[in-house]
Amino acid sequence: MSRVVPDDPRSAVDALRIRVMTGSDLAAVMRNETRAYAYPWSPGIFADCLAAGHECWVLTAGDEVIGHGILSAAAGEAHLLNLCVARDHQGHGRGRWLAEWMLERARARGASVVFLEVRPSNRAACALYDSIGFCEVGRRPGYYPDARGSEDARVMAMELLP
């Protein structure tokens, strides 16, 4: 299953698609992950998500993997575990398309609510999640590692309408 993403007139990139992630995507996924985050997930975490049957998707431009999303879903709830767009492809609505696809996948899996954690210092991600309807429902103190030791996480939730 794949989905063609609407063309972005501000970009020269053609043939944007969202498709299921496979093990052969992990090198490209890790390249984007390590360039986007100071504290990226490990290849083992991605492999575990694939093995567990989580919703694992990649956003591609032609043959290049330019983003990825991981979603777990069970018992009427979903958790957006990871959403990343390559640094040089940010700012063109691709993160929004990928996030909206992940929300569609949560609905398809029977979730009525989606949760996520985000670093408050990741202002672009916070703005994206706020703009698509997520609301902060709490904080996790010291959740993320950072240069000073740790950073809290904003815990966000969004109710899904049928």
C-alpha positions in Angstrom: 0.0 0.0 0.0 1.3 3.5 -0.8 -0.2 6.9 -1.2 0.8 9.6 -3.6 1.4 12.9 -1.7 0.1 16.1 -3.3 2.8 17.9 -5.2 4.3 20.9 -3.5 4.6 23.8 -6.0 7.5 25.3 -3.9 9.6 22.3 -4.5 11.4 20.7 -7.5 10.9 17.2 -5.9 8.5 15.0 -7.9 6.7 11.8 -7.1 6.3 12.1 -3.4 4.8 8.9 -1.9 4.1 7.3 1.4 4.7 3.6 1.6 5.3 0.8 4.1 8.8 0.8 5.6 10.9 -2.4 5.1 14.1 -3.5 6.6 15.9 -2.4 3.5 14.9 1.2 4.4 16.7 1.3 7.7 19.9 2.7 6.5 18.1 5.7 4.9 15.8 6.0 7.9 18.9 6.2 10.2 20.6 8.7 8.0 17.5 11.1 8.3 17.1 10.3 12.0 20.7 11.1 12.9 20.8 14.3 10.9 17.5 15.5 12.4 18.0 14.7 16.1 20.9 15.0 18.6 19.6 11.9 20.3 18.2 9.6 17.5 16.6 6.2 17.9 18.9 3.3 17.3 18.6 0.9 14.3 17.5 -1.7 16.8 14.5 0.3 17.9 13.4 0.6 14.3 13.9 -3.1 13.7 11.9 -3.9 16.9 9.1 -1.7 15.6 9.0 -3.5 12.3 9.2 -6.9 14.0 6.3 -5.9 16.4 4.0 -5.1 13.5 3.7 -1.4 14.3 2.6 1.0 11.6 6.0 1.8 10.0 5.9 4.1 7.0 8.4 6.1 4.9 7.9 9.2 2.8 9.8 9.0 -0.5 10.7 11.5 -3.2 11.5 9.4 -6.2 13.8 6.6 -4.8 15.0 8.7 -1.8 13.6 8.1 1.7 13.0 11.6 3.0 10.8 10.9 6.1 9.4 8.2 8.3 6.7 7.6 10.9 6.1 4.9 13.5 2.7 4.3 15.2 1.6 1.7 17.7 -2.1 1.0 18.1 -4.0 -1.3 20.5 -7.1 -1.3 22.6 -8.7 1.7 20.9 -5.6 4.0 21.4 -2.6 4.8 19.2 0.8 6.3 20.0 2.7 8.3 17.5 6.2 7.0 18.4 8.3 8.8 15.8 7.8 11.2 13.0 10.8 12.6 11.1 11.4 14.5 7.9 14.9 14.9 6.5 16.3 18.4 7.4 16.6 19.5 3.8 13.0 18.6 3.1 11.5 20.4 6.1 9.3 23.5 5.8 7.3 22.3 2.7 4.4 20.6 4.4 5.8 17.1 4.2 5.7 16.5 8.0 2.1 17.5 8.0 1.3 15.0 5.1 3.1 12.3 7.0 1.4 13.1 10.3 -2.0 13.2 8.7 -1.3 9.8 7.1 -0.3 8.4 10.5 -3.6 9.7 11.9 -5.5 7.9 9.0 -3.6 4.7 9.9 -4.6 5.1 13.6 -8.3 5.4 12.5 -7.9 2.3 10.3 -6.6 0.5 13.4 -9.6 1.4 15.4 -8.0 4.1 17.6 -10.3 6.8 19.0 -7.3 8.8 20.5 -3.7 9.3 19.5 -0.9 10.2 22.0 2.6 11.5 21.4 5.5 13.0 23.3 7.5 15.9 21.9 10.4 18.0 23.1 9.3 21.5 24.0 12.6 22.7 22.4 11.4 21.2 19.1 9.4 24.2 18.2 8.6 23.2 14.6 7.2 19.8 15.8 5.2 21.5 18.6 3.7 24.0 16.1 2.8 21.2 13.7 1.1 19.1 16.4 -0.7 22.1 17.8 -1.9 23.1 14.3 -3.4 19.7 13.4 -5.3 19.4 16.7 -3.2 17.8 19.3 -3.5 19.3 22.8 -1.1 19.1 25.7 -2.4 16.8 28.4 0.7 16.6 30.6 4.4 16.6 31.0 6.9 13.8 31.5 9.8 15.3 33.6 13.3 14.4 32.4 12.0 12.2 29.6 14.5 13.1 26.9 18.3 13.2 27.3 19.9 16.5 26.4 23.2 18.4 26.8 22.2 19.5 30.3 21.1 16.1 31.4 17.4 15.9 30.4 14.5 17.7 29.0 10.8 17.2 29.8 8.4 15.9 27.2 5.1 17.5 26.3 2.5 14.7 26.3 -0.1 15.5 23.7 -3.3 13.8 22.7 -5.8 14.1 19.9 -9.3 12.6 19.7 -10.0 11.0 16.4 -13.4 11.6 14.9 -14.9 8.8 12.7 
